[in-house]
Amino acid sequence: MATSKQVIRFGIIGLGLMGREFASAAARWSHLLDVNFIPRIVAICDTSPQLFDWFESNFESVGLTTTNYHDLLDSNEIDAIYCAVPHNLHQSMYIDIIRAGKHLLGEKPFGIDAAANTAILAEIDQHPDVIVACSSEFPFFPGAQRIIRLLNENRFGRIIEASSGLLHSSDLDPNKKINWKRIIATNGEYGCMGDLGLHALHIPLRMGWKPTSVYASLNKIVTQRPDAGGQWVACETWDNATLICQIPDERGVFPLTVQTYRIAPGETNTWFLRVIGTEMSAEFSTKNPKTFRYMEYKPGGEQAWKTVDLGYETVYPTITGGIFEFGFTDSILQMWAAFCDLLVNGREGMRQPFYCATPAETATHHQVLSAALESHHSHSVAHIE
């Protein structure tokens, strides 16, 4: 007998790269096994109407197309919104969405700065029945989930150090045209940290690793780019950021190094996490998406790293055989399953325990990024209360 599925009617605001990825994930929902929820794309919104065609051609369920996002908020035919817009629009749009009673999965950094994030969270507090989460898909990779499981099982002993990050190389080309992410007014002063920081911090924050101090090195590599008309204009935001964070735990303190790079030659959307401990060490990178490396150590024993091909391990079961390889689009599908699971079944009733990044986690990540700016400008360590 087929499993009955609750339909969640979604509207999408922002039809760019990630808007299409979500819609594509919804189109392959049959890939998932034994879930009692299914998204349906019923409305789309973007200020560029030329983006409508792909959605209308592929989703017969789309009944509302508009350039005004308030039309989605006024509709009684929409349960939830996915919103992927420039950072300067987060505060006003996210607040309007929440105030309209629509569940929200929003993009990072959940506000252009800490003040905007605080305003969004204050609105969430006023609407406890509205489910809100932040997009972050990389923790759903099998290797990331292996590290999460080992951490939850306290297998590492005393943690000596950890590192995480997201590395891009697309901005290495100095002739690439400038876009909104290179402009402070639309991206924010965080620069690369605002767009990439939560990817690097999601698992550390979920593990309770809240930094007490940050020392940051921020760099502008390409200082000018051509605009749409071919004129050279200033790039205002940071290209690369390295943060050294001090993390307290029950056994002492350890350093967490966070890297968010837009100019990392040879790297194509490389996410990584490495944890080194006295009893266990482990690392995973999307550069080699089926490879998981770990080392177990006992006093006096051999210190040898082991490598495992993980295959297709997912938190939500799928039709794909375990011998195959997990990829980026699979992580998107798994993340969306987690959000829909949360909407339908609640945190305690979810079919697996790993949930999407929370508004509270975005607030802590804003504290870290704000401290990084303070550290860089003062050339000193910035402390976080």
N, C-alpha and C positions, 0 to 999 in steps of 0.2 A: 504494500500500500504506500502511495506517495506521501511524503511528509508535508503537512499543511504549512504554508509559509505566509507570514504576515508581510504585506506589501508596505514598504516605506516610500512615500512619494517625495522625490527629491527635486529641488531646483538647484541649478548651477549658476553662480555669479562669477564671471570671469572665465572665458572660453578658450584660454590659451593652452599652453602645454599640459599643465596638470588638470585642467578642466576636461580635456579630451582623455587623459589617462583614467580619470574616475569613470567617465562615461563608458570607456572601453572595458573597464573592470565590471561594470554593471552588465554589459552585454555578454560577458562570459561567466555569469553567475552559476550556470549549470556545472561549471568546473568544481564547485564546492559540493561536498557531500554532507547530508544530515544536518542542515541548518534550517531553522524555522523562521527565516526572514529573507526578504529579497528587495533590493532597491529598484525603483522605477523612475526613470528620468522623465519628468512631466513638464519642466519649464527651464528655459535658458535665458541668460541675460548677459549682454556685453555692449559696450559703447561702440563696438565695430560690428555692424550688421553683417559684413561679409563673412564673419565666422559662423553664422547661423547654419549655412548650407550643410556642412559636414554632419552636424547634429540632426538636422531635419531629414537628411538622406539616410541616416543609419538608425534612427529611433522614432518609430511611428508613435510612440507614447508621448512625444513632446507636443503639448497642446498650447503652450504659451511661449512666445518669443518676444523679447522686449529689450530696449536700451535703457530702461528705467527700472532699477532693482526694486523700487517700492511696489511695482506691479506684482512681484513675487510675494512680497510681504503681505499684500492685501488679499492674496488668493487663499480661499479655503480648501483648495485642492493640493496644497503643499504641506508636508509634514516637517521636512528638514531641508537645510541649505548647505551646500558646499561652496565656500567663498574663497577665491584665489585672486586677490587684487594687490596692487602696490601697497607698501607698508603704510603710507600716509593716509590711506583710506580705511585701515583696520578699525580704528576707534569708532568712527561714525557708523560704518556699515555693520560691524559686529554688534554694536549696541542696538542699532535699529532692528537687526535680525532677532536678537534675544528678546527685545521689548515686544516684538510682534508674536512671540510665542513659538518661533520656529527653532527646532534643534539645529545645532551648528557644528560642523567640522570646518575650522578655519585654518588658514595657512600661517606659517611662522612669519614674523616673530611674535604675533599676537599683540600688535601695537608697535608703532614706530619707535617708541621709547618707553621708559619705565612709567612715566605719567599716563601715557595712553593705555598701557597694560593695566595699571591700577584702576582706571576708569572702566575698562571692560569687565574686570573682575568684580567691581562694585555692582555693575548691572546684573551680572550672573547671580550674585547674592540676592538680588531683588526678585529673581525668577527661579526658584529652586526646582520647578518642574521642567525646566528647559535643560536638556542635555547638551553640554558644550565640551568639545575636545579639540586638540591641535594635531595637525597632520605631521606624522613622522613614521616613515615606512621601514627604514633600514633595520630596526630591531626585530623585524619579523623574518629576516633571513635565518636559515637554519643554524649557521655558525654563531650568530649573535644570540640566538635562543639557547645554544649550548652553554655559552658563557654565563648567561643569566641564570640558568639552572644550577651551574656550579657555584655561583655566588650565593644563590638562595640556600644551597646545601652547606654553605660555609666550608668549602673544600680547599680554599686557598691558604689557610693558616693566616699568618700576619701578612697583610698586603704591603709589599715593598714599594711598588709604584704602579701607575696605570697611565695609559694614553689613549686618546680617542680623537677622531677628526673626520673631516670631509674635504677631499682635494679635487679641484677642477683644473683643467688646463686651457679651456676655450678662450680665456682672455689673454693668453700669451701672444696672440696675433695683435700687433699694435694698430692694424688697420680695421679691426672690428669696430663697427659703428657703436657709438655710445647709446646706452639705454637707461631706463629709469633707475636701475640698480647702481649707477655711477653718479647719481645726483642726490645730494643730501636731502633736498626738499621732498623727494618721493621715497627714497630708500631709508633715510635716517643716518645719524652719525655713526652707528654701529658698523656700517659698511658690510663687508663679507660676513661679519659675525651675526648680523641680524638675519641674513638669509640662510646661513649654514649652521649657526651655533646650536640650535636645538637638536639638530641631527647628531651632533657630537656629544651633547649633554643629556640626551633623553635617558639612556641607560644609567650613566652615573647618578643622575638625580633620582631615578627610580630605585636605585640601590641605597639611597639615603646619603650619598656623598655630597653634602653641601659644603662648598668651599668657605673657609674663614678668611682667606686672603688670596689676592691675585696679583701676579706680576705679568704685564703684557708687553709684547713687542708687536706693533702695528706698522704695516708697510704699504706705501703706494708705489707700485712698480711702473705702471703705465700712467703717466700724468696727463696725457691728452689723447683724445680720440676724435675721429670725424663724426659730425652730426649727419642727419638725413640729407642735408644740402651739400655735404662735402666740406664744410668749414670745420677747422680744428677747434675743439672746445675742451675745457678743463674737466678731468675726472676728479670728482670731489671726495669719493669714498675710498675706504681702505680696501686694498686688493687681498692682502694676506694678514693673518693674525695668529700669533702663538701665545697661549696663556699658560702660565705655570700656577696651578692652584694648590693650595694647602688643604688637605682633607683630613679631618679628625675622625677616628673610629675608636672602638673600645680597646684596641691594642696600642694606640698611639696616634701618629699622624703619618701620611704618605703624600707624595706629590702626584697630581693628576695633570698631565700635559694635554692641552686641547689645541688642535690645529684646524683652522678654517681658511683654506687657500683657494683663491680663484685663479692664481697663476702658479701651478705646480706642474712643470713640464713633464709630459708623458702620462699624466694621470687623467682618467676620464671618469668622473663621478665616483672616485674611490673613497668608500667609507671604511673605517677600521676601528677596532677596539683591541687593546692588549692589556692584560692584567698579570702582574708578576707577584707571586707570593712565596712564602717560605715552604709551603707544602704542595702547592699547585701553581702552575702558570699556564696561560692560554691566550691565543690570539686568533683573530679572524679579520679578513679583509674581503670586500667585494671584488677586489682585483682578481682573486681566485675564489669564485663564489661557492665551490663545493669543497674547498680545502679548509680543514680545521686542524690547528696545531696546538698541542698541549704537552706539558711535562709534569709528571707526578714525582715527588721527591720524599724520601724517608731518610732520616739521619744515617749517614754512612753509605747511603745507596748511590747508584749511578745517576748522573744528571744527563738525561737524554730526551730530546724533543721527539714527539711522535706526530705523525701526519695521518689524518683520516679523510677519506672522501665521503662526505656526508650523504650525498644523494638528495632526494626530494623529501625532506622532513618539514612538515608544516604544523602550525598550531591548530589550524582548521583543516580536517582531512579533505583530500581532493581526489579526482579520478586519476591523477598522474602517478605512475609507478615510481617506487623508491629509487630505481636505478638512474632516473633522469636528473637533470640539473635545474636548480632553482634560479630565477632571475628577477630583475627589477619589477617587471609587470606582475610577477607573482607576489612580491612584497606589497604592492599597491592593493591587490585583491585581498590579501590577508589582513591588511590594515583596515580596509573598508568593511570586511567581515566583522572585525573587532568592534568597529563603531556601530554597525547595525545590531550586533549582538547586545551591546550596551543599551541601545535604544529600546529593544524589544524585551530583553530579559533582565536588565539591571545589572549592576556590578556583581552582586552576589550570585546571580543566576547565569552568568556568562558560561559558555561551553568550554572555555579555557581561561586561565588566570591573567594573561597578559593583555592589558588594556591600552588604549591610545594615550598619548601625552595629555596631561591634565592642565587646566588653567592654572592651578597652583604651581605646577612644574614650570609653566611659562613665566610665572612671576619670579621664581628663583633664578631662572636663566637670565631674566632681565637684570637682576641684581648682579650676576656675574659679569654680564656684558657692560653694564654701567661702571662696575669696578675696573674693568679692563680699560675703558676710556680714561678713567681717573688715573690709573697707574701709568698709562702711556704719557699723558700730558704732564704728570708730575715727576716722571722718571723714577718712580718708587713703587713700593708694594702698597696696594690698596686693600684695606680691611673691610670685611663684610660682617655686619652684626647678625 
